[in-house]
Amino acid sequence: MERKKRLILDHETRMARELALLVFDKPKPHLWMILLPIFFVFFAQKMKQYTKGLEDFTGNYMKSRRRALDAAFEAEGAGTPVDWNELLEGARIPDEARPLYTEWMGHLIDHYRLLLSSSGSTLAELVRAGYASKTNYLLFCNCLHKAENAFAQALLPAMQGDDGDLRHIIAKMQAAADDLGRRDADTFFP
């Protein structure tokens, strides 16, 4: 089960990184930077901020997924239900968003438990064994992404920043996550 957990965690981390690359716009050097090299310093600072933003996004995106995977791993190993009190206790979620967080985490935990209990030596084999068809996997992805989007929308009032910008980022994340899920389905079920 440790090997399966590592496969799942590695895949989730790669997906988080790919999602970050799709959500954040990479700074592009302008031609005039070549003509006036002093401005390249500003571009280098923007690239450093961009790289740090990707790392921060990936780390933050993975926090809940790691918690869900750890909870699934513990419950699957012990053959017990997930301890929701413990899972919710460690999360700093506003009270009004907790039901949506619980729903989203439930989808993640069910998914991880399914993969952990499936047989296979690669993530693709685990997914094929657990979901049996591309359609079933895509249905799971759709449910997961809807739950995650609903949770993100519920967090909007507590977030700092321009409401329009935040909604744009959430929509961009939703579209990118949907695309990545379809790409995974095509990879897992050729």
C-alpha positions in Angstrom: 0.0 0.0 0.0 2.9 2.4 0.6 3.9 2.0 -3.1 0.4 2.8 -4.2 0.3 5.8 -1.9 3.5 7.0 -3.4 2.1 6.5 -7.0 -1.0 8.5 -6.1 0.9 11.3 -4.4 3.4 11.6 -7.2 0.6 11.8 -9.8 -1.4 14.4 -7.7 1.8 16.5 -7.3 2.4 16.4 -11.1 -1.2 17.4 -11.7 -1.0 20.3 -9.3 2.1 21.5 -11.0 0.5 21.2 -14.4 -2.6 23.0 -13.2 -0.4 25.8 -11.9 1.3 26.1 -15.3 -2.2 26.4 -16.9 -3.6 28.9 -14.5 -0.6 31.3 -14.1 0.5 33.4 -17.1 4.2 33.1 -17.6 6.0 36.4 -18.1 7.4 36.9 -21.6 10.5 38.9 -22.4 10.0 41.8 -24.7 12.4 42.5 -27.6 13.3 45.9 -26.1 14.9 44.0 -23.2 17.6 42.8 -25.5 18.2 46.4 -26.6 18.2 47.7 -23.0 19.7 45.0 -20.9 19.0 46.9 -17.6 15.3 46.0 -18.1 16.2 42.3 -18.1 16.7 42.7 -14.3 12.9 43.4 -14.0 12.1 40.5 -16.2 14.3 38.2 -14.0 12.4 39.4 -10.9 9.1 38.7 -12.5 10.3 35.2 -13.5 11.4 34.6 -9.9 8.0 35.7 -8.6 6.3 33.4 -11.2 8.4 30.4 -10.2 7.7 31.1 -6.5 4.0 31.5 -7.3 4.0 28.1 -9.0 5.7 26.5 -6.0 3.3 28.1 -3.5 0.2 27.2 -5.6 1.4 23.6 -5.9 2.1 23.3 -2.2 -1.2 24.9 -1.2 -3.2 22.8 -3.7 -1.6 19.7 -2.3 -2.4 20.3 1.4 -6.0 19.0 1.3 -5.1 16.2 -1.1 -2.3 15.0 1.2 -4.7 15.1 4.1 -7.3 13.2 2.2 -4.7 10.6 1.0 -3.3 10.2 4.5 -6.8 9.7 5.9 -7.7 7.2 3.2 -4.4 5.3 3.7 -4.9 5.1 7.4 -8.5 4.0 7.1 -7.8 1.5 4.4 -4.9 0.0 6.3 -7.0 -0.3 9.5 -10.1 -1.3 7.6 -12.1 1.4 9.4 -14.0 4.5 8.3 -12.3 7.8 8.0 -12.1 9.8 11.2 -13.9 12.9 10.0 -13.6 14.7 13.3 -9.9 14.5 13.1 -9.8 15.4 9.5 -12.0 18.5 10.0 -10.3 19.5 13.2 -7.0 20.2 11.5 -8.5 22.1 8.6 -9.1 25.8 9.1 -12.3 26.1 7.0 -15.0 28.7 7.7 -18.2 27.1 9.2 -20.3 28.0 6.2 -18.0 26.2 3.8 -17.5 23.0 5.9 -20.3 21.0 4.3 -18.9 21.6 0.9 -15.3 20.9 2.1 -16.6 17.6 3.6 -18.3 16.7 0.3 -15.2 17.4 -1.7 -12.9 15.6 0.7 -15.3 12.7 0.6 -14.9 12.3 -3.1 -11.1 12.5 -2.8 -11.0 10.0 0.0 -13.3 7.5 -1.8 -11.1 7.8 -4.9 -7.9 7.3 -2.9 -9.4 4.3 -1.0 -10.5 2.8 -4.3 -7.1 3.1 -5.8 -5.4 1.9 -2.6 -7.6 -1.2 -2.6 -7.1 -1.9 -6.3 -4.5 -4.2 -7.8 -1.8 -2.9 -10.1 1.8 -1.7 -10.3 1.2 1.6 -12.0 -1.3 4.4 -11.4 -2.9 3.6 -14.8 -3.4 0.0 -13.7 -4.9 1.1 -10.4 -7.3 3.4 -12.1 -8.4 0.8 -14.7 -8.9 -1.8 -11.9 -10.8 0.6 -9.7 -13.0 2.4 -12.3 -13.3 -0.3 -15.0 -14.2 2.1 -17.8 -13.2 5.6 -19.1 -16.8 6.7 -18.5 -16.8 5.8 -14.9 -13.5 7.6 -14.4 -14.8 10.7 -16.2 -18.0 10.6 -14.0 -15.8 10.6 -10.9 -13.7 13.5 -12.3 -16.8 15.5 -13.0 -18.2 15.0 -9.5 -14.8 15.8 -7.9 -14.4 19.0 -9.9 -17.9 20.2 -9.3 -17.5 19.6 -5.5 -14.1 21.4 -5.5 -15.5 24.3 -7.5 -18.5 24.6 -5.1 -16.1 24.6 -2.2 -13.9 27.3 -3.8 -17.0 29.4 -4.5 -18.0 29.1 -0.9 -14.6 30.4 0.2 -14.9 33.6 -1.9 -16.3 35.8 0.8 -13.3 35.0 3.1 -10.7 35.6 0.4 -8.8 38.8 0.0 -8.7 40.4 -3.5 -10.9 41.6 -6.3 -14.0 39.4 -6.5 -13.9 39.4 -10.3 -10.3 38.4 -10.4 -10.9 35.6 -7.9 -13.9 34.3 -9.8 -11.8 34.4 -13.0 -9.0 32.3 -11.4 -11.5 29.8 -10.0 -13.1 29.4 -13.5 -9.7 29.1 -15.1 -8.8 26.4 -12.5 -12.0 24.6 -13.1 -11.5 24.5 -16.9 -7.9 23.4 -16.5 -8.8 20.7 -14.0 -11.5 19.4 -16.4 -9.0 19.3 -19.3 -6.4 17.5 -17.2 -9.0 15.0 -16.0 -10.0 14.2 -19.7 -6.3 13.9 -20.6 -5.8 11.5 -17.7 -8.8 9.5 -18.8 -7.3 9.2 -22.3 -4.0 8.1 -20.9 -5.5 5.6 -18.4 -8.0 4.2 -20.9 -6.3 4.2 -24.3 
